[in-house]
Amino acid sequence: MPGFDMHVHSTASDGTLDVDEIINLAIYTGLEGIALTDHDTIGGLERAEALGHKLGYPVIPGIELSTEHQDQEIHILGYLFDYRLPRVLEKLQELQDARVSRIIKMVDKLSQLGYHVDKEEVFELAGSGSVGRPHIAYVLLKKGYISSIQEAFQRLIGRGCSAYIPRFKLSPVEAIAFIREAGGIPVMAHPGLSSSDQLIPLLLEHGLMGIEVFHPDHKPEDEVRYLDMAAKYHLIVTGGSDFHGYKEGNRCSLGCKTVSPEILSQLKFRKQMEKNNENF
């Protein structure tokens, strides 16, 4: 399975495999490299880079930031950013605190509705990773309140549902600035999934540098449209499986969507260009 999978989640957020398992699986399946892009957290990056270095296997440090624009959720991927910078750590901690606060409020709301979910069980399921609504859904499923993870989102914890609680999120423009200020490459994630084509020109004005063309939820006509956009606006073309491990409703396996290994040199080239521009 040649190519790089540029969109992978681990147990550092809502995936079911840890970093070691993901890298070993990637090597076993023949992938030439991966990017680890957990939700709003860098929790798995040090281990991923260390193991990749030890094995001589390319692992690109990344993140997937959840943002909001006019009540629409937009995800921004960031690659090759300096995740050890104090200001990066501070902002990500703020996002994690917002996630924790939201989960507590949603669990309380579910309790009021007659669904007895223990917040400690949700946090235990998340472990040291980034806690989110999927962890609530798993607990609901385990307790027999729902028959599928999808049902939890459709009936209880999805936007507009009875137990849904909004949380603090960056705007897409803020996310792009955050990634670029940390020396990274901001990429719009699965625009076809969020039906956000109309937002792309605005994000371009604010420094968007790439677009995720290849994604399990993109149809062939979506791929053609986004390839045209990438060519028109000189955007880096990325793609990946959005792999979350082996669980109900998994879109596809690790490496089901990939891009050429040249993606690594393209990202490094753009990163160096930005650094050079800063020096003038």
C-alpha positions as CSV (number, residue, x, y, z in Angstrom):
1,M,0.0,0.0,0.0
2,P,2.2,2.9,-1.2
3,G,1.9,6.5,-0.1
4,F,1.5,8.5,3.0
5,D,-1.7,8.5,5.1
6,M,-2.0,12.1,6.3
7,H,-4.9,11.9,8.6
8,V,-4.7,9.4,11.5
9,H,-6.0,9.4,15.1
10,S,-4.7,7.5,18.1
11,T,-5.8,7.0,21.7
12,A,-4.4,10.4,22.4
13,S,-7.8,11.6,21.2
14,D,-10.7,9.4,20.1
15,G,-8.9,6.6,18.3
16,T,-8.8,3.0,19.6
17,L,-5.1,2.2,18.8
18,D,-2.2,3.7,20.6
19,V,0.8,5.3,18.8
20,D,2.9,2.1,18.8
21,E,0.0,0.0,17.4
22,I,-0.7,2.5,14.6
23,I,3.0,2.8,13.5
24,N,3.4,-1.0,13.5
25,L,0.2,-1.4,11.6
26,A,1.3,1.2,9.1
27,I,4.5,-0.6,8.5
28,Y,2.8,-3.9,8.2
29,T,0.3,-2.7,5.7
30,G,3.1,-1.2,3.6
31,L,2.4,2.5,4.1
32,E,5.4,4.7,3.4
33,G,4.6,7.1,6.1
34,I,1.8,8.6,8.2
35,A,0.8,11.9,9.9
36,L,-0.6,11.7,13.4
37,T,-3.4,14.2,13.6
38,D,-5.3,13.8,16.9
39,H,-8.1,16.2,17.9
40,D,-6.9,19.4,19.7
41,T,-4.0,17.5,21.3
42,I,-0.3,16.8,20.8
43,G,-0.4,14.0,23.4
44,G,0.9,11.3,21.1
45,L,3.4,13.3,19.0
46,E,6.6,12.8,21.1
47,R,6.2,9.1,21.3
48,A,5.3,8.9,17.6
49,E,8.3,10.8,16.5
50,A,10.6,8.9,18.8
51,L,9.4,5.5,17.6
52,G,9.4,6.7,14.0
53,H,13.0,7.8,14.4
54,K,14.0,4.5,16.1
55,L,12.4,2.4,13.3
56,G,13.5,4.7,10.5
57,Y,9.9,5.3,9.6
58,P,8.5,8.7,8.5
59,V,6.0,10.1,11.0
60,I,4.8,13.7,10.4
61,P,3.7,15.6,13.5
62,G,0.2,17.0,13.1
63,I,-3.0,18.0,14.7
64,E,-6.7,18.4,13.8
65,L,-8.2,21.5,15.3
66,S,-12.0,21.7,15.8
67,T,-13.2,25.2,14.8
68,E,-16.5,26.9,14.3
69,H,-17.7,29.4,11.7
70,Q,-21.3,30.7,11.8
71,D,-22.5,27.6,13.7
72,Q,-20.7,25.3,11.3
73,E,-17.9,23.0,12.5
74,I,-14.8,23.2,10.4
75,H,-11.7,21.2,11.0
76,I,-8.2,22.5,10.2
77,L,-5.2,20.2,10.0
78,G,-1.8,21.4,10.9
79,Y,1.5,19.8,9.9
80,L,5.2,20.2,10.9
81,F,4.4,22.8,13.6
82,D,6.6,23.3,16.6
83,Y,4.4,21.7,19.2
84,R,6.8,22.3,22.0
85,L,6.5,26.1,22.0
86,P,5.1,27.4,25.3
87,R,2.4,29.4,23.6
88,V,1.3,26.3,21.7
89,L,1.1,24.2,24.9
90,E,-0.8,27.0,26.6
91,K,-3.4,27.3,23.8
92,L,-3.9,23.5,23.5
93,Q,-4.4,23.3,27.3
94,E,-7.1,25.9,27.0
95,L,-8.8,23.8,24.4
96,Q,-8.5,20.6,26.5
97,D,-10.0,22.4,29.5
98,A,-12.9,23.4,27.3
99,R,-13.4,19.8,26.3
100,V,-13.4,18.6,29.9
101,S,-15.9,21.3,31.0
102,R,-18.2,20.4,28.1
103,I,-18.2,16.7,28.9
104,I,-19.1,17.3,32.5
105,K,-22.0,19.5,31.4
106,M,-23.2,16.9,28.9
107,V,-23.1,14.1,31.4
108,D,-25.1,16.2,33.8
109,K,-27.6,16.9,31.1
110,L,-27.9,13.2,30.2
111,S,-28.5,12.5,33.9
112,Q,-31.4,15.0,33.9
113,L,-32.9,13.2,30.9
114,G,-32.7,9.8,32.7
115,Y,-29.5,8.5,31.2
116,H,-27.2,7.5,34.1
117,V,-23.7,8.0,32.8
118,D,-20.8,8.4,35.2
119,K,-18.4,11.1,34.1
120,E,-15.6,9.2,35.7
121,E,-16.3,6.3,33.4
122,V,-16.2,8.6,30.4
123,F,-12.8,10.1,31.5
124,E,-11.5,6.6,32.2
125,L,-12.4,5.6,28.7
126,A,-10.6,8.6,27.3
127,G,-7.5,7.8,29.5
128,S,-4.8,10.4,29.1
129,G,-6.2,11.4,25.7
130,S,-8.4,14.2,24.5
131,V,-11.9,13.5,25.8
132,G,-14.8,14.0,23.5
133,R,-18.4,13.1,22.6
134,P,-17.4,9.7,21.1
135,H,-16.4,8.6,24.6
136,I,-19.9,9.5,25.9
137,A,-21.4,7.6,23.1
138,Y,-19.4,4.4,23.9
139,V,-20.6,4.6,27.5
140,L,-24.2,5.0,26.4
141,L,-23.8,2.0,24.1
142,K,-22.2,-0.1,26.9
143,K,-25.1,0.7,29.2
144,G,-27.6,-0.3,26.5
145,Y,-29.2,3.1,26.2
146,I,-28.5,3.1,22.4
147,S,-27.9,0.5,19.8
148,S,-25.2,2.3,17.9
149,I,-22.7,5.1,18.2
150,Q,-24.4,6.8,15.3
151,E,-27.7,6.8,17.3
152,A,-26.1,8.6,20.2
153,F,-25.2,11.5,17.9
154,Q,-28.4,11.5,16.0
155,R,-30.7,11.3,19.1
156,L,-28.8,12.7,22.1
157,I,-25.4,14.3,21.8
158,G,-25.3,15.7,18.2
159,R,-25.8,19.4,17.4
160,G,-29.4,20.4,18.2
161,C,-30.1,17.3,20.3
162,S,-31.4,17.3,23.9
163,A,-28.0,16.6,25.6
164,Y,-25.8,18.7,23.2
165,I,-23.7,21.4,24.8
166,P,-21.5,23.7,22.7
167,R,-17.9,24.3,23.7
168,F,-15.3,27.0,23.2
169,K,-13.6,26.6,19.8
170,L,-11.3,28.6,17.7
171,S,-12.5,30.1,14.5
172,P,-10.9,28.7,11.3
173,V,-9.0,31.9,10.8
174,E,-7.6,31.7,14.4
175,A,-6.6,28.1,13.9
176,I,-4.8,28.9,10.7
177,A,-2.9,31.8,12.5
178,F,-2.1,29.5,15.4
179,I,-0.6,26.8,13.2
180,R,1.4,29.3,11.1
181,E,2.7,31.2,14.1
182,A,4.1,27.8,15.3
183,G,5.8,27.3,12.0
184,G,3.3,24.8,10.6
185,I,1.3,24.2,7.5
186,P,-2.5,24.7,7.8
187,V,-4.7,22.5,5.7
188,M,-8.5,22.4,5.4
189,A,-9.7,19.0,6.4
190,H,-12.4,17.2,4.5
191,P,-14.2,20.3,3.1
192,G,-16.8,18.0,1.4
193,L,-17.8,16.6,4.7
194,S,-18.5,20.0,6.2
195,S,-19.9,21.4,2.9
196,S,-17.7,24.4,3.3
197,D,-16.5,25.3,-0.2
198,Q,-17.8,28.8,0.2
199,L,-15.4,29.4,3.1
200,I,-12.2,28.5,1.2
201,P,-11.6,31.9,-0.4
202,L,-11.8,33.6,3.1
203,L,-9.4,31.1,4.5
204,L,-7.0,31.6,1.6
205,E,-6.9,35.3,2.5
206,H,-5.8,34.3,6.0
207,G,-3.0,31.9,5.1
208,L,-4.6,28.5,4.3
209,M,-1.8,26.5,2.6
210,G,-3.4,23.2,1.7
211,I,-6.6,21.2,1.2
212,E,-7.5,17.6,2.0
213,V,-8.6,16.3,-1.3
214,F,-8.7,12.6,-0.7
215,H,-10.9,11.5,2.2
216,P,-13.3,8.5,2.7
217,D,-16.3,10.8,2.8
218,H,-15.4,12.6,-0.5
219,K,-17.0,11.3,-3.7
220,P,-15.0,11.2,-6.9
221,E,-16.6,14.4,-8.1
222,D,-15.5,16.0,-4.8
223,E,-11.9,15.0,-5.4
224,V,-12.0,16.5,-8.9
225,R,-13.4,19.7,-7.6
226,Y,-10.8,20.1,-4.9
227,L,-8.0,19.1,-7.2
228,D,-9.1,22.0,-9.4
229,M,-9.2,24.3,-6.4
230,A,-5.7,23.2,-5.3
231,A,-4.4,23.9,-8.8
232,K,-6.1,27.3,-9.0
233,Y,-5.0,28.5,-5.6
234,H,-1.6,26.7,-5.5
235,L,-2.6,24.7,-2.4
236,I,-0.8,21.6,-1.2
237,V,-2.9,18.5,-1.9
238,T,-3.2,16.1,1.1
239,G,-5.4,13.1,1.8
240,G,-5.8,10.4,4.4
241,S,-8.1,7.8,5.9
242,D,-9.2,9.7,9.0
243,F,-8.5,6.4,10.7
244,H,-9.8,6.1,14.3
245,G,-9.0,2.4,14.8
246,Y,-11.3,-0.6,14.7
247,K,-14.7,0.3,15.9
248,E,-18.3,0.6,14.8
249,G,-18.9,2.9,11.9
250,N,-15.2,3.1,10.9
251,R,-15.0,4.7,7.5
252,C,-12.2,2.7,6.2
253,S,-8.9,1.0,7.1
254,L,-5.6,2.7,7.7
255,G,-4.2,3.8,4.4
256,C,-7.4,3.5,2.4
257,K,-6.7,7.1,1.2
258,T,-3.1,8.2,0.7
259,V,-1.0,10.7,-1.2
260,S,2.4,10.5,-2.8
261,P,5.5,10.4,-0.4
262,E,6.4,13.6,-2.1
263,I,4.0,15.3,0.3
264,L,6.8,15.3,3.0
265,S,9.2,17.3,0.8
266,Q,6.4,19.6,-0.3
267,L,5.5,20.4,3.3
268,K,9.1,20.9,4.3
269,F,9.7,23.2,1.2
270,R,6.7,25.4,2.1
271,K,7.8,25.5,5.7
272,Q,11.3,26.6,4.7
273,M,9.8,29.2,2.3
274,E,7.7,30.7,5.1
275,K,10.8,30.8,7.3
276,N,12.8,32.5,4.7
277,N,10.1,35.1,4.1
278,E,10.1,35.9,7.8
279,N,13.8,36.8,7.6
280,F,13.2,39.5,5.0
